[in-house]
């Protein structure tokens, strides 16, 4: 599935001008669009912005795309309760890797 790059909002330029005002977006490589394997859900960790919360770097969960692939049947992560982040540090939850959901099969096997 091809979607608008969340990090640069489809503009193809580095939204924070970290390297220069002419620098291309490192997520979409200047195209303004990115490909995400379906089924896609909005990244819960960055709330679909593609930006790691309170920084100017790409989200480590979705890679700056704004969405993540959630395969198979899933349910809310029991560790972070679907928040995608730990309560104490705000870092991505290790159990669900910041997605807020885990595969039903992974819960049974663990």
ChimeraX commands (.cxc) that place a marker at each C-alpha (Angstrom):
marker #1 position 0.00,0.00,0.00 radius 0.5
marker #1 position 1.41,3.39,-0.96 radius 0.5
marker #1 position 0.65,6.25,1.45 radius 0.5
marker #1 position 1.73,9.85,1.95 radius 0.5
marker #1 position 4.95,10.11,3.91 radius 0.5
marker #1 position 3.99,11.11,7.46 radius 0.5
marker #1 position 7.45,12.45,8.36 radius 0.5
marker #1 position 7.54,15.14,5.66 radius 0.5
marker #1 position 3.77,15.32,5.14 radius 0.5
marker #1 position 4.25,14.38,1.50 radius 0.5
marker #1 position 6.48,17.35,0.67 radius 0.5
marker #1 position 9.63,15.28,0.04 radius 0.5
marker #1 position 11.83,17.70,2.01 radius 0.5
marker #1 position 13.38,17.30,5.47 radius 0.5
marker #1 position 10.68,18.91,7.64 radius 0.5
marker #1 position 13.19,20.14,10.21 radius 0.5
marker #1 position 15.88,21.35,7.76 radius 0.5
marker #1 position 18.49,19.59,9.87 radius 0.5
marker #1 position 21.00,19.27,7.04 radius 0.5
marker #1 position 19.81,22.19,4.93 radius 0.5
marker #1 position 16.59,23.73,3.61 radius 0.5
marker #1 position 17.14,21.80,0.36 radius 0.5
marker #1 position 17.68,18.38,2.00 radius 0.5
marker #1 position 15.30,15.64,0.92 radius 0.5
marker #1 position 13.25,13.63,3.40 radius 0.5
marker #1 position 15.22,10.62,4.61 radius 0.5
marker #1 position 12.06,8.51,4.92 radius 0.5
marker #1 position 10.57,8.85,1.42 radius 0.5
marker #1 position 13.82,9.93,-0.28 radius 0.5
marker #1 position 12.10,12.98,-1.71 radius 0.5
marker #1 position 9.17,11.16,-3.31 radius 0.5
marker #1 position 6.51,12.20,-0.78 radius 0.5
marker #1 position 5.11,8.65,-0.74 radius 0.5
marker #1 position 6.11,5.48,1.12 radius 0.5
marker #1 position 5.10,1.85,0.85 radius 0.5
marker #1 position 3.79,-0.10,3.83 radius 0.5
marker #1 position 2.86,-3.77,3.74 radius 0.5
marker #1 position -0.85,-4.32,4.39 radius 0.5
marker #1 position -2.77,-4.56,6.68 radius 0.5
marker #1 position -1.77,-1.11,7.91 radius 0.5
marker #1 position -2.80,0.65,11.10 radius 0.5
marker #1 position -1.79,4.10,12.31 radius 0.5
marker #1 position 1.33,4.04,14.46 radius 0.5
marker #1 position 0.12,4.32,18.06 radius 0.5
marker #1 position 3.56,5.35,19.35 radius 0.5
marker #1 position 3.91,8.55,17.28 radius 0.5
marker #1 position 0.15,8.92,16.67 radius 0.5
marker #1 position 0.75,8.71,12.92 radius 0.5
marker #1 position 3.06,11.74,12.76 radius 0.5
marker #1 position 6.16,9.73,11.79 radius 0.5
marker #1 position 8.15,11.75,14.33 radius 0.5
marker #1 position 9.50,10.27,17.57 radius 0.5
marker #1 position 7.52,12.07,20.31 radius 0.5
marker #1 position 9.06,15.35,21.48 radius 0.5
marker #1 position 12.02,15.15,19.06 radius 0.5
marker #1 position 12.94,15.92,15.47 radius 0.5
marker #1 position 13.90,12.38,14.46 radius 0.5
marker #1 position 11.96,9.62,12.75 radius 0.5
marker #1 position 9.75,7.38,14.85 radius 0.5
marker #1 position 11.59,4.18,15.69 radius 0.5
marker #1 position 8.38,2.13,15.59 radius 0.5
marker #1 position 7.07,3.05,12.13 radius 0.5
marker #1 position 10.32,4.33,10.62 radius 0.5
marker #1 position 8.70,7.71,9.95 radius 0.5
marker #1 position 5.97,6.28,7.74 radius 0.5
marker #1 position 3.12,6.96,10.18 radius 0.5
marker #1 position 1.71,3.46,9.93 radius 0.5
marker #1 position 2.71,-0.08,10.86 radius 0.5
marker #1 position 1.86,-3.53,9.56 radius 0.5
marker #1 position -0.10,-5.69,11.97 radius 0.5
marker #1 position -0.32,-9.23,10.67 radius 0.5
marker #1 position -2.69,-12.01,11.67 radius 0.5
marker #1 position -5.22,-11.71,14.46 radius 0.5
marker #1 position -4.10,-9.32,17.16 radius 0.5
marker #1 position -5.24,-8.15,20.53 radius 0.5
marker #1 position -4.29,-5.30,22.84 radius 0.5
marker #1 position -0.82,-5.67,24.30 radius 0.5
marker #1 position -1.19,-6.85,27.91 radius 0.5
marker #1 position 2.03,-5.14,29.01 radius 0.5
marker #1 position 1.36,-1.55,27.83 radius 0.5
marker #1 position -2.43,-1.94,27.54 radius 0.5
marker #1 position -2.38,-0.76,23.93 radius 0.5
marker #1 position -0.44,2.46,24.56 radius 0.5
marker #1 position 2.66,1.28,22.67 radius 0.5
marker #1 position 4.94,2.81,25.29 radius 0.5
marker #1 position 6.02,2.12,28.82 radius 0.5
marker #1 position 4.44,4.18,31.55 radius 0.5
marker #1 position 7.64,5.04,33.37 radius 0.5
marker #1 position 10.02,5.95,30.55 radius 0.5
marker #1 position 7.75,6.58,27.56 radius 0.5
marker #1 position 9.97,4.35,25.41 radius 0.5
marker #1 position 8.41,1.82,23.02 radius 0.5
marker #1 position 6.97,-1.22,24.79 radius 0.5
marker #1 position 9.27,-4.21,24.40 radius 0.5
marker #1 position 6.48,-6.79,24.22 radius 0.5
marker #1 position 4.60,-5.22,21.28 radius 0.5
marker #1 position 7.55,-3.19,19.92 radius 0.5
marker #1 position 5.52,-0.01,20.21 radius 0.5
marker #1 position 2.58,-1.20,18.10 radius 0.5
marker #1 position 0.13,-1.48,21.02 radius 0.5
marker #1 position -1.03,-4.87,19.76 radius 0.5
marker #1 position 0.35,-8.39,19.80 radius 0.5
marker #1 position -0.48,-11.43,17.70 radius 0.5
marker #1 position -2.81,-13.87,19.45 radius 0.5
marker #1 position -0.33,-16.63,18.57 radius 0.5
marker #1 position 2.58,-14.89,20.31 radius 0.5
marker #1 position 0.64,-14.69,23.57 radius 0.5
marker #1 position -0.17,-18.39,23.49 radius 0.5
marker #1 position 3.43,-19.38,22.77 radius 0.5
marker #1 position 5.00,-17.29,25.51 radius 0.5
marker link #1:1,2 radius 0.2
marker link #1:2,3 radius 0.2
marker link #1:3,4 radius 0.2
marker link #1:4,5 radius 0.2
marker link #1:5,6 radius 0.2
marker link #1:6,7 radius 0.2
marker link #1:7,8 radius 0.2
marker link #1:8,9 radius 0.2
marker link #1:9,10 radius 0.2
marker link #1:10,11 radius 0.2
marker link #1:11,12 radius 0.2
marker link #1:12,13 radius 0.2
marker link #1:13,14 radius 0.2
marker link #1:14,15 radius 0.2
marker link #1:15,16 radius 0.2
marker link #1:16,17 radius 0.2
marker link #1:17,18 radius 0.2
marker link #1:18,19 radius 0.2
marker link #1:19,20 radius 0.2
marker link #1:20,21 radius 0.2
marker link #1:21,22 radius 0.2
marker link #1:22,23 radius 0.2
marker link #1:23,24 radius 0.2
marker link #1:24,25 radius 0.2
marker link #1:25,26 radius 0.2
marker link #1:26,27 radius 0.2
marker link #1:27,28 radius 0.2
marker link #1:28,29 radius 0.2
marker link #1:29,30 radius 0.2
marker link #1:30,31 radius 0.2
marker link #1:31,32 radius 0.2
marker link #1:32,33 radius 0.2
marker link #1:33,34 radius 0.2
marker link #1:34,35 radius 0.2
marker link #1:35,36 radius 0.2
marker link #1:36,37 radius 0.2
marker link #1:37,38 radius 0.2
marker link #1:38,39 radius 0.2
marker link #1:39,40 radius 0.2
marker link #1:40,41 radius 0.2
marker link #1:41,42 radius 0.2
marker link #1:42,43 radius 0.2
marker link #1:43,44 radius 0.2
marker link #1:44,45 radius 0.2
marker link #1:45,46 radius 0.2
marker link #1:46,47 radius 0.2
marker link #1:47,48 radius 0.2
marker link #1:48,49 radius 0.2
marker link #1:49,50 radius 0.2
marker link #1:50,51 radius 0.2
marker link #1:51,52 radius 0.2
marker link #1:52,53 radius 0.2
marker link #1:53,54 radius 0.2
marker link #1:54,55 radius 0.2
marker link #1:55,56 radius 0.2
marker link #1:56,57 radius 0.2
marker link #1:57,58 radius 0.2
marker link #1:58,59 radius 0.2
marker link #1:59,60 radius 0.2
marker link #1:60,61 radius 0.2
marker link #1:61,62 radius 0.2
marker link #1:62,63 radius 0.2
marker link #1:63,64 radius 0.2
marker link #1:64,65 radius 0.2
marker link #1:65,66 radius 0.2
marker link #1:66,67 radius 0.2
marker link #1:67,68 radius 0.2
marker link #1:68,69 radius 0.2
marker link #1:69,70 radius 0.2
marker link #1:70,71 radius 0.2
marker link #1:71,72 radius 0.2
marker link #1:72,73 radius 0.2
marker link #1:73,74 radius 0.2
marker link #1:74,75 radius 0.2
marker link #1:75,76 radius 0.2
marker link #1:76,77 radius 0.2
marker link #1:77,78 radius 0.2
marker link #1:78,79 radius 0.2
marker link #1:79,80 radius 0.2
marker link #1:80,81 radius 0.2
marker link #1:81,82 radius 0.2
marker link #1:82,83 radius 0.2
marker link #1:83,84 radius 0.2
marker link #1:84,85 radius 0.2
marker link #1:85,86 radius 0.2
marker link #1:86,87 radius 0.2
marker link #1:87,88 radius 0.2
marker link #1:88,89 radius 0.2
marker link #1:89,90 radius 0.2
marker link #1:90,91 radius 0.2
marker link #1:91,92 radius 0.2
marker link #1:92,93 radius 0.2
marker link #1:93,94 radius 0.2
marker link #1:94,95 radius 0.2
marker link #1:95,96 radius 0.2
marker link #1:96,97 radius 0.2
marker link #1:97,98 radius 0.2
marker link #1:98,99 radius 0.2
marker link #1:99,100 radius 0.2
marker link #1:100,101 radius 0.2
marker link #1:101,102 radius 0.2
marker link #1:102,103 radius 0.2
marker link #1:103,104 radius 0.2
marker link #1:104,105 radius 0.2
marker link #1:105,106 radius 0.2
marker link #1:106,107 radius 0.2
marker link #1:107,108 radius 0.2
marker link #1:108,109 radius 0.2
marker link #1:109,110 radius 0.2
view
